[in-house]
Amino acid sequence: MVSVAVFLAGTMVFFAWIAVTVFKDLDHGNEGFTSLKESMNSMFIAGVSDEFVSVFLKSYTAYRYVGILWLIFLVIAHVLLLSLVLDTL
């Protein structure tokens, strides 16, 4: 149980770092991803709740290629890890 939760948190931190790296020099579409703290908060909200659409919508409409990053994150976080954490509870 603990190892899956730690891996979920590590995945969120890793993708938050990737998002900050991608959006650091862009002018628009980076709301919620300007610093590592904001990005980790956005990834946590997107990873554990159903509010991922509101978190990712502005960046996706500004830069369509970021949808690949969000798809990979959502498949890993929601389908694999969050399901495993909830199943063990």
PyMOL Python script that loads the backbone (N, CA, C, O; Angstrom):
from pymol import cmd

cmd.read_pdbstr("""\
ATOM      1  N   MET A   1       0.827  -1.195   0.000  1.00  0.00           N
ATOM      2  CA  MET A   1       0.000   0.000   0.000  1.00  0.00           C
ATOM      3  C   MET A   1       0.868   1.254   0.000  1.00  0.00           C
ATOM      4  O   MET A   1       0.666   2.157  -0.812  1.00  0.00           O
ATOM      5  N   VAL A   2       1.822   1.304   0.902  1.00  0.00           N
ATOM      6  CA  VAL A   2       2.652   2.496   1.025  1.00  0.00           C
ATOM      7  C   VAL A   2       3.519   2.684  -0.221  1.00  0.00           C
ATOM      8  O   VAL A   2       3.718   3.812  -0.671  1.00  0.00           O
ATOM      9  N   SER A   3       4.030   1.600  -0.771  1.00  0.00           N
ATOM     10  CA  SER A   3       4.900   1.729  -1.928  1.00  0.00           C
ATOM     11  C   SER A   3       4.147   2.254  -3.150  1.00  0.00           C
ATOM     12  O   SER A   3       4.710   3.006  -3.946  1.00  0.00           O
ATOM     13  N   VAL A   4       2.878   1.866  -3.306  1.00  0.00           N
ATOM     14  CA  VAL A   4       2.079   2.364  -4.423  1.00  0.00           C
ATOM     15  C   VAL A   4       1.764   3.846  -4.226  1.00  0.00           C
ATOM     16  O   VAL A   4       1.805   4.618  -5.184  1.00  0.00           O
ATOM     17  N   ALA A   5       1.454   4.246  -3.005  1.00  0.00           N
ATOM     18  CA  ALA A   5       1.176   5.656  -2.730  1.00  0.00           C
ATOM     19  C   ALA A   5       2.426   6.515  -2.928  1.00  0.00           C
ATOM     20  O   ALA A   5       2.337   7.633  -3.435  1.00  0.00           O
ATOM     21  N   VAL A   6       3.576   6.003  -2.533  1.00  0.00           N
ATOM     22  CA  VAL A   6       4.828   6.737  -2.746  1.00  0.00           C
ATOM     23  C   VAL A   6       5.127   6.852  -4.238  1.00  0.00           C
ATOM     24  O   VAL A   6       5.584   7.897  -4.699  1.00  0.00           O
ATOM     25  N   PHE A   7       4.875   5.799  -4.984  1.00  0.00           N
ATOM     26  CA  PHE A   7       5.087   5.847  -6.428  1.00  0.00           C
ATOM     27  C   PHE A   7       4.119   6.828  -7.086  1.00  0.00           C
ATOM     28  O   PHE A   7       4.500   7.519  -8.030  1.00  0.00           O
ATOM     29  N   LEU A   8       2.874   6.906  -6.609  1.00  0.00           N
ATOM     30  CA  LEU A   8       1.908   7.894  -7.118  1.00  0.00           C
ATOM     31  C   LEU A   8       2.396   9.311  -6.844  1.00  0.00           C
ATOM     32  O   LEU A   8       2.354  10.166  -7.729  1.00  0.00           O
ATOM     33  N   ALA A   9       2.857   9.562  -5.622  1.00  0.00           N
ATOM     34  CA  ALA A   9       3.375  10.896  -5.288  1.00  0.00           C
ATOM     35  C   ALA A   9       4.622  11.216  -6.110  1.00  0.00           C
ATOM     36  O   ALA A   9       4.786  12.346  -6.568  1.00  0.00           O
ATOM     37  N   GLY A  10       5.495  10.240  -6.298  1.00  0.00           N
ATOM     38  CA  GLY A  10       6.687  10.455  -7.119  1.00  0.00           C
ATOM     39  C   GLY A  10       6.347  10.752  -8.563  1.00  0.00           C
ATOM     40  O   GLY A  10       6.994  11.581  -9.203  1.00  0.00           O
ATOM     41  N   THR A  11       5.331  10.076  -9.079  1.00  0.00           N
ATOM     42  CA  THR A  11       4.879  10.339 -10.449  1.00  0.00           C
ATOM     43  C   THR A  11       4.342  11.755 -10.580  1.00  0.00           C
ATOM     44  O   THR A  11       4.602  12.432 -11.575  1.00  0.00           O
ATOM     45  N   MET A  12       3.593  12.205  -9.578  1.00  0.00           N
ATOM     46  CA  MET A  12       3.067  13.572  -9.610  1.00  0.00           C
ATOM     47  C   MET A  12       4.190  14.600  -9.570  1.00  0.00           C
ATOM     48  O   MET A  12       4.140  15.598 -10.289  1.00  0.00           O
ATOM     49  N   VAL A  13       5.197  14.371  -8.743  1.00  0.00           N
ATOM     50  CA  VAL A  13       6.330  15.301  -8.669  1.00  0.00           C
ATOM     51  C   VAL A  13       7.118  15.296  -9.978  1.00  0.00           C
ATOM     52  O   VAL A  13       7.531  16.354 -10.452  1.00  0.00           O
ATOM     53  N   PHE A  14       7.327  14.125 -10.561  1.00  0.00           N
ATOM     54  CA  PHE A  14       8.063  14.020 -11.825  1.00  0.00           C
ATOM     55  C   PHE A  14       7.351  14.768 -12.947  1.00  0.00           C
ATOM     56  O   PHE A  14       7.983  15.527 -13.683  1.00  0.00           O
ATOM     57  N   PHE A  15       6.039  14.562 -13.087  1.00  0.00           N
ATOM     58  CA  PHE A  15       5.300  15.249 -14.140  1.00  0.00           C
ATOM     59  C   PHE A  15       5.157  16.740 -13.843  1.00  0.00           C
ATOM     60  O   PHE A  15       5.071  17.540 -14.775  1.00  0.00           O
ATOM     61  N   ALA A  16       5.130  17.133 -12.563  1.00  0.00           N
ATOM     62  CA  ALA A  16       5.117  18.559 -12.221  1.00  0.00           C
ATOM     63  C   ALA A  16       6.419  19.215 -12.666  1.00  0.00           C
ATOM     64  O   ALA A  16       6.404  20.328 -13.191  1.00  0.00           O
ATOM     65  N   TRP A  17       7.534  18.538 -12.461  1.00  0.00           N
ATOM     66  CA  TRP A  17       8.823  19.059 -12.901  1.00  0.00           C
ATOM     67  C   TRP A  17       8.874  19.175 -14.422  1.00  0.00           C
ATOM     68  O   TRP A  17       9.384  20.164 -14.950  1.00  0.00           O
ATOM     69  N   ILE A  18       8.352  18.180 -15.129  1.00  0.00           N
ATOM     70  CA  ILE A  18       8.304  18.239 -16.591  1.00  0.00           C
ATOM     71  C   ILE A  18       7.446  19.421 -17.047  1.00  0.00           C
ATOM     72  O   ILE A  18       7.823  20.136 -17.977  1.00  0.00           O
ATOM     73  N   ALA A  19       6.301  19.631 -16.403  1.00  0.00           N
ATOM     74  CA  ALA A  19       5.418  20.732 -16.786  1.00  0.00           C
ATOM     75  C   ALA A  19       6.082  22.082 -16.557  1.00  0.00           C
ATOM     76  O   ALA A  19       5.964  22.976 -17.395  1.00  0.00           O
ATOM     77  N   VAL A  20       6.776  22.243 -15.442  1.00  0.00           N
ATOM     78  CA  VAL A  20       7.479  23.505 -15.190  1.00  0.00           C
ATOM     79  C   VAL A  20       8.562  23.724 -16.236  1.00  0.00           C
ATOM     80  O   VAL A  20       8.754  24.847 -16.703  1.00  0.00           O
ATOM     81  N   THR A  21       9.265  22.672 -16.605  1.00  0.00           N
ATOM     82  CA  THR A  21      10.306  22.775 -17.620  1.00  0.00           C
ATOM     83  C   THR A  21       9.729  23.146 -18.978  1.00  0.00           C
ATOM     84  O   THR A  21      10.317  23.953 -19.698  1.00  0.00           O
ATOM     85  N   VAL A  22       8.590  22.572 -19.337  1.00  0.00           N
ATOM     86  CA  VAL A  22       7.977  22.851 -20.636  1.00  0.00           C
ATOM     87  C   VAL A  22       7.413  24.268 -20.681  1.00  0.00           C
ATOM     88  O   VAL A  22       7.570  24.961 -21.686  1.00  0.00           O
ATOM     89  N   PHE A  23       6.758  24.711 -19.604  1.00  0.00           N
ATOM     90  CA  PHE A  23       6.033  25.979 -19.618  1.00  0.00           C
ATOM     91  C   PHE A  23       6.832  27.170 -19.103  1.00  0.00           C
ATOM     92  O   PHE A  23       6.279  28.267 -19.030  1.00  0.00           O
ATOM     93  N   LYS A  24       8.098  27.011 -18.745  1.00  0.00           N
ATOM     94  CA  LYS A  24       8.815  28.113 -18.102  1.00  0.00           C
ATOM     95  C   LYS A  24       9.044  29.309 -19.015  1.00  0.00           C
ATOM     96  O   LYS A  24       9.099  30.437 -18.525  1.00  0.00           O
ATOM     97  N   ASP A  25       9.176  29.111 -20.303  1.00  0.00           N
ATOM     98  CA  ASP A  25       9.449  30.225 -21.219  1.00  0.00           C
ATOM     99  C   ASP A  25       8.248  30.627 -22.068  1.00  0.00           C
ATOM    100  O   ASP A  25       8.374  31.474 -22.952  1.00  0.00           O
ATOM    101  N   LEU A  26       7.102  30.039 -21.814  1.00  0.00           N
ATOM    102  CA  LEU A  26       5.923  30.330 -22.629  1.00  0.00           C
ATOM    103  C   LEU A  26       5.100  31.444 -21.997  1.00  0.00           C
ATOM    104  O   LEU A  26       5.029  31.560 -20.773  1.00  0.00           O
ATOM    105  N   ASP A  27       4.483  32.259 -22.839  1.00  0.00           N
ATOM    106  CA  ASP A  27       3.771  33.428 -22.354  1.00  0.00           C
ATOM    107  C   ASP A  27       2.351  33.130 -21.890  1.00  0.00           C
ATOM    108  O   ASP A  27       1.907  33.674 -20.879  1.00  0.00           O
ATOM    109  N   HIS A  28       1.641  32.283 -22.604  1.00  0.00           N
ATOM    110  CA  HIS A  28       0.249  32.004 -22.235  1.00  0.00           C
ATOM    111  C   HIS A  28       0.028  30.497 -22.185  1.00  0.00           C
ATOM    112  O   HIS A  28       0.789  29.726 -22.768  1.00  0.00           O
ATOM    113  N   GLY A  29      -1.017  30.093 -21.484  1.00  0.00           N
ATOM    114  CA  GLY A  29      -1.331  28.683 -21.360  1.00  0.00           C
ATOM    115  C   GLY A  29      -0.588  27.983 -20.242  1.00  0.00           C
ATOM    116  O   GLY A  29      -0.681  26.763 -20.105  1.00  0.00           O
ATOM    117  N   ASN A  30       0.152  28.741 -19.437  1.00  0.00           N
ATOM    118  CA  ASN A  30       0.925  28.115 -18.373  1.00  0.00           C
ATOM    119  C   ASN A  30       0.338  28.363 -16.984  1.00  0.00           C
ATOM    120  O   ASN A  30       1.054  28.255 -15.989  1.00  0.00           O
ATOM    121  N   GLU A  31      -0.923  28.685 -16.903  1.00  0.00           N
ATOM    122  CA  GLU A  31      -1.554  28.946 -15.617  1.00  0.00           C
ATOM    123  C   GLU A  31      -1.570  27.678 -14.763  1.00  0.00           C
ATOM    124  O   GLU A  31      -2.070  26.635 -15.183  1.00  0.00           O
ATOM    125  N   GLY A  32      -1.018  27.789 -13.570  1.00  0.00           N
ATOM    126  CA  GLY A  32      -0.912  26.644 -12.683  1.00  0.00           C
ATOM    127  C   GLY A  32       0.380  25.875 -12.835  1.00  0.00           C
ATOM    128  O   GLY A  32       0.609  24.900 -12.118  1.00  0.00           O
ATOM    129  N   PHE A  33       1.230  26.295 -13.754  1.00  0.00           N
ATOM    130  CA  PHE A  33       2.491  25.584 -13.997  1.00  0.00           C
ATOM    131  C   PHE A  33       3.684  26.532 -14.052  1.00  0.00           C
ATOM    132  O   PHE A  33       4.682  26.219 -14.701  1.00  0.00           O
ATOM    133  N   THR A  34       3.606  27.674 -13.391  1.00  0.00           N
ATOM    134  CA  THR A  34       4.693  28.651 -13.447  1.00  0.00           C
ATOM    135  C   THR A  34       5.808  28.343 -12.455  1.00  0.00           C
ATOM    136  O   THR A  34       6.961  28.690 -12.711  1.00  0.00           O
ATOM    137  N   SER A  35       5.502  27.710 -11.347  1.00  0.00           N
ATOM    138  CA  SER A  35       6.525  27.322 -10.377  1.00  0.00           C
ATOM    139  C   SER A  35       6.324  25.849 -10.016  1.00  0.00           C
ATOM    140  O   SER A  35       5.289  25.257 -10.325  1.00  0.00           O
ATOM    141  N   LEU A  36       7.309  25.280  -9.371  1.00  0.00           N
ATOM    142  CA  LEU A  36       7.210  23.867  -9.006  1.00  0.00           C
ATOM    143  C   LEU A  36       6.109  23.644  -7.976  1.00  0.00           C
ATOM    144  O   LEU A  36       5.428  22.619  -8.005  1.00  0.00           O
ATOM    145  N   LYS A  37       5.932  24.598  -7.069  1.00  0.00           N
ATOM    146  CA  LYS A  37       4.875  24.470  -6.050  1.00  0.00           C
ATOM    147  C   LYS A  37       3.486  24.492  -6.688  1.00  0.00           C
ATOM    148  O   LYS A  37       2.643  23.657  -6.362  1.00  0.00           O
ATOM    149  N   GLU A  38       3.245  25.434  -7.589  1.00  0.00           N
ATOM    150  CA  GLU A  38       1.954  25.502  -8.287  1.00  0.00           C
ATOM    151  C   GLU A  38       1.729  24.278  -9.161  1.00  0.00           C
ATOM    152  O   GLU A  38       0.615  23.762  -9.250  1.00  0.00           O
ATOM    153  N   SER A  39       2.791  23.821  -9.802  1.00  0.00           N
ATOM    154  CA  SER A  39       2.677  22.671 -10.676  1.00  0.00           C
ATOM    155  C   SER A  39       2.384  21.399  -9.886  1.00  0.00           C
ATOM    156  O   SER A  39       1.593  20.567 -10.330  1.00  0.00           O
ATOM    157  N   MET A  40       3.009  21.238  -8.725  1.00  0.00           N
ATOM    158  CA  MET A  40       2.718  20.065  -7.895  1.00  0.00           C
ATOM    159  C   MET A  40       1.287  20.105  -7.378  1.00  0.00           C
ATOM    160  O   MET A  40       0.638  19.064  -7.276  1.00  0.00           O
ATOM    161  N   ASN A  41       0.787  21.293  -7.051  1.00  0.00           N
ATOM    162  CA  ASN A  41      -0.607  21.428  -6.636  1.00  0.00           C
ATOM    163  C   ASN A  41      -1.549  21.064  -7.781  1.00  0.00           C
ATOM    164  O   ASN A  41      -2.538  20.361  -7.573  1.00  0.00           O
ATOM    165  N   SER A  42      -1.246  21.536  -8.977  1.00  0.00           N
ATOM    166  CA  SER A  42      -2.088  21.219 -10.137  1.00  0.00           C
ATOM    167  C   SER A  42      -2.063  19.726 -10.446  1.00  0.00           C
ATOM    168  O   SER A  42      -3.099  19.139 -10.760  1.00  0.00           O
ATOM    169  N   MET A  43      -0.893  19.113 -10.360  1.00  0.00           N
ATOM    170  CA  MET A  43      -0.794  17.673 -10.620  1.00  0.00           C
ATOM    171  C   MET A  43      -1.508  16.863  -9.548  1.00  0.00           C
ATOM    172  O   MET A  43      -2.100  15.827  -9.850  1.00  0.00           O
ATOM    173  N   PHE A  44      -1.461  17.321  -8.294  1.00  0.00           N
ATOM    174  CA  PHE A  44      -2.175  16.617  -7.235  1.00  0.00           C
ATOM    175  C   PHE A  44      -3.675  16.681  -7.464  1.00  0.00           C
ATOM    176  O   PHE A  44      -4.370  15.674  -7.331  1.00  0.00           O
ATOM    177  N   ILE A  45      -4.183  17.870  -7.809  1.00  0.00           N
ATOM    178  CA  ILE A  45      -5.619  18.019  -8.078  1.00  0.00           C
ATOM    179  C   ILE A  45      -6.023  17.160  -9.268  1.00  0.00           C
ATOM    180  O   ILE A  45      -7.056  16.491  -9.232  1.00  0.00           O
ATOM    181  N   ALA A  46      -5.215  17.177 -10.316  1.00  0.00           N
ATOM    182  CA  ALA A  46      -5.534  16.381 -11.504  1.00  0.00           C
ATOM    183  C   ALA A  46      -5.378  14.893 -11.252  1.00  0.00           C
ATOM    184  O   ALA A  46      -6.087  14.089 -11.857  1.00  0.00           O
ATOM    185  N   GLY A  47      -4.464  14.510 -10.372  1.00  0.00           N
ATOM    186  CA  GLY A  47      -4.200  13.100 -10.144  1.00  0.00           C
ATOM    187  C   GLY A  47      -5.176  12.402  -9.222  1.00  0.00           C
ATOM    188  O   GLY A  47      -5.430  11.208  -9.382  1.00  0.00           O
ATOM    189  N   VAL A  48      -5.729  13.126  -8.257  1.00  0.00           N
ATOM    190  CA  VAL A  48      -6.573  12.447  -7.270  1.00  0.00           C
ATOM    191  C   VAL A  48      -8.048  12.818  -7.369  1.00  0.00           C
ATOM    192  O   VAL A  48      -8.870  12.255  -6.646  1.00  0.00           O
ATOM    193  N   SER A  49      -8.396  13.744  -8.241  1.00  0.00           N
ATOM    194  CA  SER A  49      -9.805  14.128  -8.360  1.00  0.00           C
ATOM    195  C   SER A  49     -10.231  14.100  -9.824  1.00  0.00           C
ATOM    196  O   SER A  49      -9.447  13.768 -10.713  1.00  0.00           O
ATOM    197  N   ASP A  50     -11.463  14.449 -10.044  1.00  0.00           N
ATOM    198  CA  ASP A  50     -11.983  14.495 -11.411  1.00  0.00           C
ATOM    199  C   ASP A  50     -11.905  15.897 -12.005  1.00  0.00           C
ATOM    200  O   ASP A  50     -12.547  16.171 -13.019  1.00  0.00           O
ATOM    201  N   GLU A  51     -11.140  16.774 -11.401  1.00  0.00           N
ATOM    202  CA  GLU A  51     -11.005  18.147 -11.877  1.00  0.00           C
ATOM    203  C   GLU A  51      -9.849  18.324 -12.848  1.00  0.00           C
ATOM    204  O   GLU A  51      -9.384  19.447 -13.046  1.00  0.00           O
ATOM    205  N   PHE A  52      -9.368  17.235 -13.463  1.00  0.00           N
ATOM    206  CA  PHE A  52      -8.225  17.351 -14.358  1.00  0.00           C
ATOM    207  C   PHE A  52      -8.555  18.150 -15.606  1.00  0.00           C
ATOM    208  O   PHE A  52      -7.654  18.726 -16.217  1.00  0.00           O
ATOM    209  N   VAL A  53      -9.812  18.201 -15.999  1.00  0.00           N
ATOM    210  CA  VAL A  53     -10.180  18.987 -17.183  1.00  0.00           C
ATOM    211  C   VAL A  53      -9.942  20.472 -16.931  1.00  0.00           C
ATOM    212  O   VAL A  53      -9.386  21.161 -17.786  1.00  0.00           O
ATOM    213  N   SER A  54     -10.355  20.969 -15.773  1.00  0.00           N
ATOM    214  CA  SER A  54     -10.164  22.389 -15.487  1.00  0.00           C
ATOM    215  C   SER A  54      -8.692  22.730 -15.278  1.00  0.00           C
ATOM    216  O   SER A  54      -8.280  23.861 -15.538  1.00  0.00           O
ATOM    217  N   VAL A  55      -7.896  21.771 -14.813  1.00  0.00           N
ATOM    218  CA  VAL A  55      -6.468  22.018 -14.610  1.00  0.00           C
ATOM    219  C   VAL A  55      -5.724  22.064 -15.935  1.00  0.00           C
ATOM    220  O   VAL A  55      -4.864  22.924 -16.129  1.00  0.00           O
ATOM    221  N   PHE A  56      -6.040  21.153 -16.854  1.00  0.00           N
ATOM    222  CA  PHE A  56      -5.273  21.001 -18.082  1.00  0.00           C
ATOM    223  C   PHE A  56      -5.864  21.736 -19.288  1.00  0.00           C
ATOM    224  O   PHE A  56      -5.211  21.805 -20.329  1.00  0.00           O
ATOM    225  N   LEU A  57      -7.058  22.277 -19.184  1.00  0.00           N
ATOM    226  CA  LEU A  57      -7.750  22.818 -20.350  1.00  0.00           C
ATOM    227  C   LEU A  57      -7.036  24.013 -20.980  1.00  0.00           C
ATOM    228  O   LEU A  57      -6.889  24.063 -22.201  1.00  0.00           O
ATOM    229  N   LYS A  58      -6.597  24.965 -20.180  1.00  0.00           N
ATOM    230  CA  LYS A  58      -5.970  26.167 -20.749  1.00  0.00           C
ATOM    231  C   LYS A  58      -4.650  25.853 -21.435  1.00  0.00           C
ATOM    232  O   LYS A  58      -4.354  26.402 -22.497  1.00  0.00           O
ATOM    233  N   SER A  59      -3.865  24.983 -20.841  1.00  0.00           N
ATOM    234  CA  SER A  59      -2.592  24.636 -21.484  1.00  0.00           C
ATOM    235  C   SER A  59      -2.823  23.794 -22.737  1.00  0.00           C
ATOM    236  O   SER A  59      -2.081  23.917 -23.712  1.00  0.00           O
ATOM    237  N   TYR A  60      -3.844  22.945 -22.715  1.00  0.00           N
ATOM    238  CA  TYR A  60      -4.127  22.109 -23.883  1.00  0.00           C
ATOM    239  C   TYR A  60      -4.659  22.940 -25.048  1.00  0.00           C
ATOM    240  O   TYR A  60      -4.291  22.693 -26.196  1.00  0.00           O
ATOM    241  N   THR A  61      -5.519  23.919 -24.771  1.00  0.00           N
ATOM    242  CA  THR A  61      -6.040  24.738 -25.866  1.00  0.00           C
ATOM    243  C   THR A  61      -4.965  25.658 -26.444  1.00  0.00           C
ATOM    244  O   THR A  61      -5.014  26.002 -27.625  1.00  0.00           O
ATOM    245  N   ALA A  62      -3.995  26.058 -25.620  1.00  0.00           N
ATOM    246  CA  ALA A  62      -2.921  26.917 -26.122  1.00  0.00           C
ATOM    247  C   ALA A  62      -1.881  26.114 -26.897  1.00  0.00           C
ATOM    248  O   ALA A  62      -1.382  26.577 -27.923  1.00  0.00           O
ATOM    249  N   TYR A  63      -1.553  24.925 -26.419  1.00  0.00           N
ATOM    250  CA  TYR A  63      -0.509  24.091 -27.030  1.00  0.00           C
ATOM    251  C   TYR A  63      -1.024  22.661 -27.113  1.00  0.00           C
ATOM    252  O   TYR A  63      -1.010  21.940 -26.115  1.00  0.00           O
ATOM    253  N   ARG A  64      -1.469  22.251 -28.269  1.00  0.00           N
ATOM    254  CA  ARG A  64      -2.091  20.936 -28.438  1.00  0.00           C
ATOM    255  C   ARG A  64      -1.139  19.778 -28.177  1.00  0.00           C
ATOM    256  O   ARG A  64      -1.570  18.716 -27.726  1.00  0.00           O
ATOM    257  N   TYR A  65       0.141  19.964 -28.451  1.00  0.00           N
ATOM    258  CA  TYR A  65       1.094  18.860 -28.257  1.00  0.00           C
ATOM    259  C   TYR A  65       1.233  18.470 -26.790  1.00  0.00           C
ATOM    260  O   TYR A  65       1.680  17.362 -26.494  1.00  0.00           O
ATOM    261  N   VAL A  66       0.863  19.351 -25.869  1.00  0.00           N
ATOM    262  CA  VAL A  66       0.941  19.047 -24.443  1.00  0.00           C
ATOM    263  C   VAL A  66      -0.093  17.978 -24.066  1.00  0.00           C
ATOM    264  O   VAL A  66       0.010  17.359 -23.007  1.00  0.00           O
ATOM    265  N   GLY A  67      -1.074  17.766 -24.924  1.00  0.00           N
ATOM    266  CA  GLY A  67      -2.073  16.725 -24.673  1.00  0.00           C
ATOM    267  C   GLY A  67      -1.460  15.345 -24.553  1.00  0.00           C
ATOM    268  O   GLY A  67      -1.991  14.492 -23.842  1.00  0.00           O
ATOM    269  N   ILE A  68      -0.344  15.111 -25.240  1.00  0.00           N
ATOM    270  CA  ILE A  68       0.349  13.824 -25.121  1.00  0.00           C
ATOM    271  C   ILE A  68       0.896  13.657 -23.703  1.00  0.00           C
ATOM    272  O   ILE A  68       0.792  12.579 -23.118  1.00  0.00           O
ATOM    273  N   LEU A  69       1.478  14.722 -23.153  1.00  0.00           N
ATOM    274  CA  LEU A  69       1.982  14.688 -21.781  1.00  0.00           C
ATOM    275  C   LEU A  69       0.855  14.441 -20.788  1.00  0.00           C
ATOM    276  O   LEU A  69       0.989  13.628 -19.874  1.00  0.00           O
ATOM    277  N   TRP A  70      -0.254  15.147 -20.973  1.00  0.00           N
ATOM    278  CA  TRP A  70      -1.385  14.980 -20.048  1.00  0.00           C
ATOM    279  C   TRP A  70      -2.002  13.593 -20.178  1.00  0.00           C
ATOM    280  O   TRP A  70      -2.422  13.013 -19.177  1.00  0.00           O
ATOM    281  N   LEU A  71      -2.064  13.053 -21.385  1.00  0.00           N
ATOM    282  CA  LEU A  71      -2.603  11.701 -21.577  1.00  0.00           C
ATOM    283  C   LEU A  71      -1.741  10.665 -20.856  1.00  0.00           C
ATOM    284  O   LEU A  71      -2.264   9.781 -20.177  1.00  0.00           O
ATOM    285  N   ILE A  72      -0.434  10.775 -21.004  1.00  0.00           N
ATOM    286  CA  ILE A  72       0.460   9.833 -20.323  1.00  0.00           C
ATOM    287  C   ILE A  72       0.310   9.952 -18.816  1.00  0.00           C
ATOM    288  O   ILE A  72       0.256   8.940 -18.117  1.00  0.00           O
ATOM    289  N   PHE A  73       0.241  11.187 -18.304  1.00  0.00           N
ATOM    290  CA  PHE A  73       0.073  11.386 -16.863  1.00  0.00           C
ATOM    291  C   PHE A  73      -1.246  10.797 -16.370  1.00  0.00           C
ATOM    292  O   PHE A  73      -1.278  10.119 -15.342  1.00  0.00           O
ATOM    293  N   LEU A  74      -2.326  11.052 -17.094  1.00  0.00           N
ATOM    294  CA  LEU A  74      -3.626  10.563 -16.645  1.00  0.00           C
ATOM    295  C   LEU A  74      -3.718   9.044 -16.703  1.00  0.00           C
ATOM    296  O   LEU A  74      -4.338   8.431 -15.834  1.00  0.00           O
ATOM    297  N   VAL A  75      -3.119   8.435 -17.702  1.00  0.00           N
ATOM    298  CA  VAL A  75      -3.136   6.966 -17.771  1.00  0.00           C
ATOM    299  C   VAL A  75      -2.360   6.376 -16.600  1.00  0.00           C
ATOM    300  O   VAL A  75      -2.820   5.429 -15.962  1.00  0.00           O
ATOM    301  N   ILE A  76      -1.190   6.930 -16.318  1.00  0.00           N
ATOM    302  CA  ILE A  76      -0.391   6.408 -15.215  1.00  0.00           C
ATOM    303  C   ILE A  76      -1.055   6.694 -13.872  1.00  0.00           C
ATOM    304  O   ILE A  76      -1.183   5.798 -13.038  1.00  0.00           O
ATOM    305  N   ALA A  77      -1.475   7.932 -13.662  1.00  0.00           N
ATOM    306  CA  ALA A  77      -1.991   8.320 -12.348  1.00  0.00           C
ATOM    307  C   ALA A  77      -3.379   7.760 -12.080  1.00  0.00           C
ATOM    308  O   ALA A  77      -3.609   7.176 -11.021  1.00  0.00           O
ATOM    309  N   HIS A  78      -4.305   7.922 -13.011  1.00  0.00           N
ATOM    310  CA  HIS A  78      -5.686   7.498 -12.754  1.00  0.00           C
ATOM    311  C   HIS A  78      -5.896   6.008 -12.960  1.00  0.00           C
ATOM    312  O   HIS A  78      -6.442   5.329 -12.091  1.00  0.00           O
ATOM    313  N   VAL A  79      -5.474   5.507 -14.085  1.00  0.00           N
ATOM    314  CA  VAL A  79      -5.786   4.123 -14.424  1.00  0.00           C
ATOM    315  C   VAL A  79      -4.951   3.147 -13.599  1.00  0.00           C
ATOM    316  O   VAL A  79      -5.487   2.185 -13.049  1.00  0.00           O
ATOM    317  N   LEU A  80      -3.653   3.386 -13.510  1.00  0.00           N
ATOM    318  CA  LEU A  80      -2.790   2.422 -12.834  1.00  0.00           C
ATOM    319  C   LEU A  80      -2.671   2.667 -11.333  1.00  0.00           C
ATOM    320  O   LEU A  80      -3.033   1.806 -10.531  1.00  0.00           O
ATOM    321  N   LEU A  81      -2.169   3.832 -10.956  1.00  0.00           N
ATOM    322  CA  LEU A  81      -1.781   4.034  -9.563  1.00  0.00           C
ATOM    323  C   LEU A  81      -2.947   4.346  -8.637  1.00  0.00           C
ATOM    324  O   LEU A  81      -3.051   3.761  -7.559  1.00  0.00           O
ATOM    325  N   LEU A  82      -3.818   5.253  -9.036  1.00  0.00           N
ATOM    326  CA  LEU A  82      -4.935   5.603  -8.158  1.00  0.00           C
ATOM    327  C   LEU A  82      -5.866   4.419  -7.951  1.00  0.00           C
ATOM    328  O   LEU A  82      -6.400   4.238  -6.857  1.00  0.00           O
ATOM    329  N   SER A  83      -6.065   3.624  -8.966  1.00  0.00           N
ATOM    330  CA  SER A  83      -6.881   2.417  -8.822  1.00  0.00           C
ATOM    331  C   SER A  83      -6.248   1.443  -7.846  1.00  0.00           C
ATOM    332  O   SER A  83      -6.952   0.827  -7.046  1.00  0.00           O
ATOM    333  N   LEU A  84      -4.928   1.294  -7.896  1.00  0.00           N
ATOM    334  CA  LEU A  84      -4.250   0.395  -6.971  1.00  0.00           C
ATOM    335  C   LEU A  84      -4.325   0.909  -5.525  1.00  0.00           C
ATOM    336  O   LEU A  84      -4.518   0.124  -4.596  1.00  0.00           O
ATOM    337  N   VAL A  85      -4.173   2.210  -5.341  1.00  0.00           N
ATOM    338  CA  VAL A  85      -4.259   2.780  -3.990  1.00  0.00           C
ATOM    339  C   VAL A  85      -5.659   2.592  -3.426  1.00  0.00           C
ATOM    340  O   VAL A  85      -5.810   2.205  -2.267  1.00  0.00           O
ATOM    341  N   LEU A  86      -6.674   2.857  -4.218  1.00  0.00           N
ATOM    342  CA  LEU A  86      -8.050   2.720  -3.734  1.00  0.00           C
ATOM    343  C   LEU A  86      -8.445   1.271  -3.529  1.00  0.00           C
ATOM    344  O   LEU A  86      -9.243   0.972  -2.640  1.00  0.00           O
ATOM    345  N   ASP A  87      -7.908   0.368  -4.325  1.00  0.00           N
ATOM    346  CA  ASP A  87      -8.215  -1.053  -4.144  1.00  0.00           C
ATOM    347  C   ASP A  87      -7.621  -1.618  -2.874  1.00  0.00           C
ATOM    348  O   ASP A  87      -8.203  -2.516  -2.265  1.00  0.00           O
ATOM    349  N   THR A  88      -6.465  -1.108  -2.461  1.00  0.00           N
ATOM    350  CA  THR A  88      -5.859  -1.611  -1.240  1.00  0.00           C
ATOM    351  C   THR A  88      -6.529  -1.078   0.010  1.00  0.00           C
ATOM    352  O   THR A  88      -6.370  -1.648   1.090  1.00  0.00           O
ATOM    353  N   LEU A  89      -7.277   0.011  -0.120  1.00  0.00           N
ATOM    354  CA  LEU A  89      -8.011   0.523   1.043  1.00  0.00           C
ATOM    355  C   LEU A  89      -9.245  -0.294   1.254  1.00  0.00           C
ATOM    356  O   LEU A  89     -10.008  -0.031   2.183  1.00  0.00           O
TER     357      LEU A  89
END
""", "prot")
cmd.dss("prot")
cmd.show_as("cartoon", "prot")
cmd.util.cbc("prot")
cmd.orient("prot")
